[in-house]
Structure formats: C-alpha cells, structure tokens
Amino acid sequence: MRRVLSFLLLSIMLVSACTSGSSGSTAQNGSDALDTLSSALDWDHSPDTVLVRLDTGGGTGNPVDDLNTLPFCTVFGDGHIVWVDPFADPEQVLEDRLDDQTIRRFLEYVIGSGFYSWDAESGFVPPSQEAPGNPGPIVERITVTLYGETRTLDAFSNWPPGAFAEILDRCQHLSNSPVLFVPRGAWLSAVPVEMRSDIPSLPWDIFAESFPQVDLAAITPDNPLWATGDLAELAWEIVRSGRMQITYNGTAYRLIMQVPGIQPDAPPPPSETTTDSGS
C-alpha cells in the first residue's frame, strides 16, 4: 500500500499549500492543487481490473441465492460500470462506459471519504459458524485497486455510519446513459428444488427444442454449462426475474448464472478452444 500512501501524503501537502499564502491567491492555489492532485491519480485501464466494487461477503446458506448474488456496483479500469438498479422490481442490472474524468472524481470522493484511513483490523470477531457450510453473516464490502494494490474493507471495519450507503449511491449515479446489462457469456447451472405452488413456474419444454444441449439434471453448480447468445440472454432474464422455478420431466429447478468478472466468485471463462453453447 506504499504507493497509495505516497499519493495520500501528496494530497495532504497540496491541501496545506492551498491554505498557505495570501488570501488573494488562495483560490488559485486551490485550483492548481486540485489539478495536480487529479493528474497524480492514475489506475490500470485494463477491462479486467476491478477499480471499485461494492458488494457483500458471507451468504444466506442457500446456494442458488448466494451464487446468483451480484455486486451492487462495480467500476472497471476501462470505464465499464455495472450496477444493480436499487429501485427496479423485478431486478434490473445496468451498465455504461465512464470517461476518465468521471472515474477520477469518483476515486477522489472515495479516498476523501477516508477509505485509506479506515482500519481493516477492527478487532471484531464475527459470530462462529455453527453448522457446516454456513458462510457466516452477510457483510457489506468495499474494494479499491490503485497502483496494483487491492484493499478490501468490510462492515466490521471502523468506517463511519452511512459511509457505505453514500459511496454506493454515488457509484450508482455515475452514469448518464445506462442500458440493460446482458452477459455475453456465463456459467449456467440448475439445482433441483421442492415444487412450490406459491412461486411462478416456467416449463422448460417450450425451450428444449431450441437448446437441446441443456440437460437441467446434468448442469449442476459443480458441472456448469458455458452459455452464450440466446441461451445466455434467456437464462439471465429468468434468473434476474426473481424466485422462478423451471419445471422439466416432473422436477422443479432453479437456475444459477455466474458471470466471470462481474461476480467475484464466478469461475473464469473457458479457454478459446472450448465450444460455446448458445443459440
């Protein structure tokens, strides 16, 4: 974290420079200092670099819900931003492309909020996991990657009340022209569940002819199918629509979609030699 701390030291020196000198030159000094500070802040512009991510750790213990969980907001190094619309029902996932100036201002806001002064070692011990497979309590997390160094803090850190919500709100409002996000490729799996009459059902028979490569009984979370094209779009719509069960051959299933790069725990995409399963 040395390079980041060096940047923060530079920030303090520049702010000090703003406040020194005659009052007539203070405004100009402040403008020049902010320009210098902004130009000193840089990052890896790779599309695979997670510049800022706000999500949760832990889980509910339900593998379908946990594996389908998406980060609230993610900004990538190339300006790609993906976030969950907090007001949409059913859930909508949006994306856009941000320019460097917008990203730089957002990073300055996160740093200025005190991110690098919050203590990752608060001393708080989460409740013990009493049952095998219990992922522990759900906690909010903020991850920032600058100068090749990744720092993740969670709600057990000493961030001030409201800090996570304020940064998340800023992240979810960075875009001026959002569009619906649909993954180009994702890992598709299915989990058999108890048939229920109180949630919507969709018979897979109406899709079986279009997607003969999909065997719901065979694509378990440990053996997912790489889905692209029309299949990825269909499965994504089903998963994001809420608690919907898919029925096939007398069995009810719930689908899981894991998108590499978007979900931290998603498996990497297959190699280029692997055959995709799409339309």
C-alpha positions in Angstrom: 0.0 0.0 0.0 3.1 2.2 -0.1 2.3 3.9 -3.4 -1.2 4.7 -2.3 0.0 6.2 1.0 2.5 8.3 -1.0 -0.4 9.6 -3.1 -2.3 10.5 0.1 0.8 12.3 1.5 0.9 14.3 -1.7 -2.7 15.1 -1.2 -2.1 16.5 2.3 0.9 18.5 1.1 -1.2 20.0 -1.7 -4.1 20.9 0.7 -1.6 22.5 3.0 -0.2 24.5 0.1 -3.8 25.7 -0.6 -4.2 27.1 2.8 -0.9 28.9 3.0 0.0 32.2 1.3 -2.0 35.4 0.9 -5.8 35.3 0.8 -5.9 36.7 -2.7 -4.0 33.7 -4.1 -5.8 31.0 -2.1 -8.5 30.3 -4.7 -5.9 30.0 -7.5 -3.6 27.9 -5.3 -6.6 25.6 -4.5 -7.5 25.2 -8.2 -3.9 24.4 -9.1 -3.5 22.0 -6.3 -6.7 20.1 -7.2 -5.5 19.9 -10.8 -2.1 18.5 -9.7 -3.8 16.0 -7.3 -6.2 14.8 -10.0 -3.4 14.3 -12.6 -1.4 12.3 -10.0 -4.2 9.8 -9.6 -3.9 7.0 -12.1 -5.0 3.4 -12.4 -4.7 0.3 -14.5 -7.1 0.8 -17.5 -7.4 -2.9 -18.2 -11.0 -4.2 -18.6 -10.2 -6.9 -16.1 -9.2 -4.5 -13.3 -11.8 -4.1 -10.6 -11.2 -0.4 -9.7 -14.0 -0.1 -7.2 -16.5 -2.7 -6.2 -19.3 -2.5 -3.6 -20.8 -5.9 -2.6 -21.4 -8.2 0.3 -19.5 -11.1 1.8 -20.9 -14.1 3.6 -24.2 -15.5 2.4 -27.6 -16.9 3.2 -26.6 -20.6 3.0 -28.9 -21.0 0.0 -26.6 -21.9 -2.9 -29.0 -20.6 -5.5 -29.5 -17.2 -3.9 -25.8 -16.9 -2.9 -24.4 -17.9 -6.3 -26.8 -15.6 -8.1 -25.9 -12.6 -6.0 -24.4 -9.6 -7.8 -22.3 -6.8 -6.5 -24.2 -3.6 -6.0 -21.8 -1.6 -8.2 -18.5 -2.3 -10.0 -16.3 0.1 -11.9 -13.6 -1.5 -14.1 -10.3 0.0 -15.2 -11.5 0.7 -18.8 -14.5 2.7 -17.6 -17.1 -0.1 -17.8 -19.5 0.1 -14.9 -22.1 -2.5 -14.0 -24.6 -1.9 -11.2 -28.0 -3.1 -9.8 -30.8 -0.6 -10.0 -32.0 -0.3 -6.4 -35.4 0.9 -7.4 -36.4 -1.7 -10.1 -38.7 -4.6 -9.4 -38.0 -7.1 -10.8 -34.3 -6.5 -10.5 -32.5 -4.7 -13.3 -28.8 -4.8 -14.0 -27.4 -1.8 -15.8 -24.2 -0.9 -17.5 -22.4 2.1 -19.1 -19.0 3.4 -20.1 -17.5 6.2 -17.9 -14.8 8.7 -19.0 -11.6 9.1 -17.1 -12.7 12.4 -15.6 -15.8 10.8 -14.0 -13.8 7.9 -12.7 -11.1 10.2 -11.3 -13.7 12.3 -9.4 -15.3 9.2 -8.0 -11.9 7.9 -6.8 -11.2 11.2 -5.2 -14.6 11.0 -3.5 -13.9 7.5 -2.1 -10.4 8.5 -0.9 -11.7 11.7 0.5 -14.4 9.8 2.4 -11.5 8.3 4.4 -11.2 4.9 2.8 -7.5 4.6 3.4 -7.8 5.7 7.0 -10.3 3.1 8.0 -8.9 0.2 9.9 -9.3 -3.2 8.3 -8.4 -4.9 11.6 -11.2 -3.6 13.9 -10.9 -6.5 16.3 -14.5 -7.5 15.9 -14.9 -11.3 15.6 -17.9 -12.4 13.5 -20.3 -15.0 15.0 -18.9 -18.5 14.8 -20.2 -20.8 12.0 -22.2 -23.3 14.0 -23.2 -25.5 11.1 -21.0 -26.9 8.3 -21.4 -24.9 5.1 -22.6 -21.8 6.9 -21.0 -18.9 5.0 -21.2 -16.6 8.0 -23.0 -13.3 8.4 -23.7 -11.1 5.3 -21.5 -8.0 5.5 -21.0 -5.0 3.2 -17.6 -4.7 1.5 -15.8 -2.0 -0.4 -12.8 -2.9 -2.7 -10.5 -0.4 -4.3 -7.5 -1.2 -6.5 -4.9 1.5 -7.2 -1.3 1.3 -8.3 -1.6 -2.5 -8.4 -2.6 -2.8 -4.8 -6.1 -4.1 -3.8 -7.6 -3.1 -0.5 -10.9 -4.6 0.8 -12.8 -3.4 3.8 -16.0 -4.7 5.3 -18.6 -3.5 7.7 -16.5 -4.8 10.6 -14.0 -2.1 9.8 -14.4 1.3 11.5 -16.0 3.2 8.7 -18.4 5.9 9.9 -22.2 5.3 9.8 -23.6 5.9 6.4 -20.2 5.7 4.6 -21.1 2.6 2.6 -24.5 3.9 1.6 -23.1 7.2 0.5 -20.3 5.7 -1.7 -22.8 3.2 -3.2 -25.3 6.0 -4.0 -22.5 7.9 -5.7 -21.5 4.8 -7.7 -25.0 4.0 -8.8 -25.4 7.6 -10.2 -22.2 7.9 -12.1 -23.9 7.1 -15.4 -25.8 9.5 -17.6 -26.9 6.9 -20.2 -27.4 3.4 -18.7 -28.5 0.4 -20.7 -29.6 -3.0 -19.6 -26.7 -5.4 -19.0 -26.9 -8.8 -20.6 -23.8 -11.1 -20.3 -22.2 -12.3 -23.5 -21.2 -15.4 -21.7 -21.9 -17.0 -18.3 -21.8 -20.3 -16.4 -25.3 -21.8 -16.3 -26.3 -24.5 -13.8 -29.5 -25.8 -12.2 -30.4 -27.0 -8.8 -33.4 -29.3 -8.1 -35.8 -27.8 -5.6 -39.1 -28.7 -4.0 -42.0 -28.0 -6.3 -43.9 -25.0 -4.9 -47.3 -23.5 -5.8 -46.7 -20.1 -4.4 -44.0 -19.0 -6.9 -44.1 -18.7 -10.7 -43.3 -21.8 -12.8 -41.9 -22.0 -16.3 -41.9 -25.3 -18.3 -38.6 -25.9 -19.9 -40.3 -28.0 -22.6 -41.0 -24.8 -24.6 -37.2 -24.2 -24.8 -35.9 -27.7 -25.1 -36.1 -27.8 -28.9 -34.2 -24.5 -29.2 -31.5 -25.6 -26.7 -31.0 -29.3 -26.9 -27.6 -29.0 -25.3 -29.2 -28.1 -22.0 -29.8 -31.0 -19.6 -31.1 -29.5 -16.4 -30.3 -32.6 -14.4 -26.7 -32.7 -15.6 -25.7 -29.0 -15.3 -25.0 -28.8 -11.5 -23.1 -26.0 -9.9 -20.1 -28.3 -9.9 -20.6 -29.0 -13.6 -22.0 -25.8 -15.2 -22.6 -25.2 -18.9 -20.9 -22.2 -20.6 -23.9 -20.3 -22.1 -23.7 -17.6 -24.8 -26.0 -15.9 -27.3 -29.7 -16.5 -27.0 -29.3 -19.1 -24.2 -27.4 -16.7 -22.0 -29.9 -14.0 -22.6 -32.9 -16.3 -21.8 -31.3 -17.7 -18.7 -30.2 -14.3 -17.5 -33.8 -13.0 -17.8 -35.2 -15.9 -15.9 -32.6 -15.6 -13.1 -33.0 -11.9 -12.6 -36.8 -12.0 -12.7 -36.8 -13.4 -9.1 -37.8 -16.6 -7.5 -38.9 -18.6 -10.5 -38.9 -22.4 -10.8 -38.3 -24.2 -14.0 -40.1 -27.5 -14.4 -38.9 -30.4 -16.6 -39.8 -34.1 -16.5 -41.7 -33.7 -13.3 -38.9 -32.0 -11.4 -38.6 -28.3 -10.4 -35.3 -26.5 -10.8 -33.9 -23.1 -10.1 -31.3 -21.7 -12.4 -27.9 -20.2 -11.5 -25.9 -17.7 -13.7 -22.3 -16.9 -12.8 -20.7 -14.2 -14.9 -16.9 -14.1 -14.9 -15.5 -10.7 -13.9 -18.8 -9.4 -12.6 -19.3 -11.8 -9.7 -16.1 -12.2 -7.6 -16.6 -15.9 -7.0 -17.6 -16.8 -10.6 -15.3 -19.3 -12.4 -13.1 -17.9 -15.2 -14.4 -18.2 -18.7 -13.5 -21.3 -20.7 -10.4 -21.3 -22.9 -10.8 -20.2 -26.5 -10.7 -23.9 -27.6 -13.8 -24.7 -25.6 -17.0 -24.9 -27.6 -19.6 -22.3 -26.5 -23.3 -23.2 -26.0 -25.5 -20.5 -27.4 -28.4 -20.3 -29.8 
